[in-house]
Amino acid sequence: MNLPEKILILTGVFNLAYGSLTGFAYAFARMKAEFPSRYLQAAHIGPLMQGAMILGLVFAFQLAPLSETAALVGAISFAVSSGFIALKDTVDWLQGIKDEFKENPPLGKIIGAIGVTANLVGIAIIVYGVLVA
C-alpha cells in the first residue's frame, strides 16, 4: 500500500469517527427539539458520507495510472477538503447559523471555500487518472 492510499484510508476512518461522534451531539439535540440545527446534522451526516466516498476512492486511486506525486496531491486534496467541509459545518453549528446563504458568515465562507477548492483539485486529478487508464 502506498502513501496516497494510506492517506485516503486514514482520512476515511477519521471522517467516519467524526461523523459518529457528532451523532451523539445530534441525538442529544434531537431530545430537545424535533428539528435541531441543520449544520449539526450536516456535521454528522457529511463526514459519514465523505468517509465512505474517500474509502471508495482508494480503489479508484489503485486503478488510475497516476504518478506518485499526482496521487499524493490528489489524496491530500481530498483529505483537506473533507476536513474543511466538516469544520465549516461544525463552526456554523457552534455559531448558531440558521442559513449560511442568507447570513453569509465570513469564517464559514472562508473555510467552505478552502474545502470546495481542495475537493475540485482532488476530483480533477482522479478524473484525469481514470480517463487516462
Secondary structure, 3 states (H helix, E strand, C coil): CCHHHHHHHHHHHHHHHHHHHHHHHHHHHHHHCCCCCHHHHHHHHHHHHHHHHHHHHHHHHHHCCCCHHHHHHHHHHHHHHHHHHHHHHHHHHHCCCCCHHHHCCHHHHHHHHHHHHHHHHHHHHHHHHHHHC
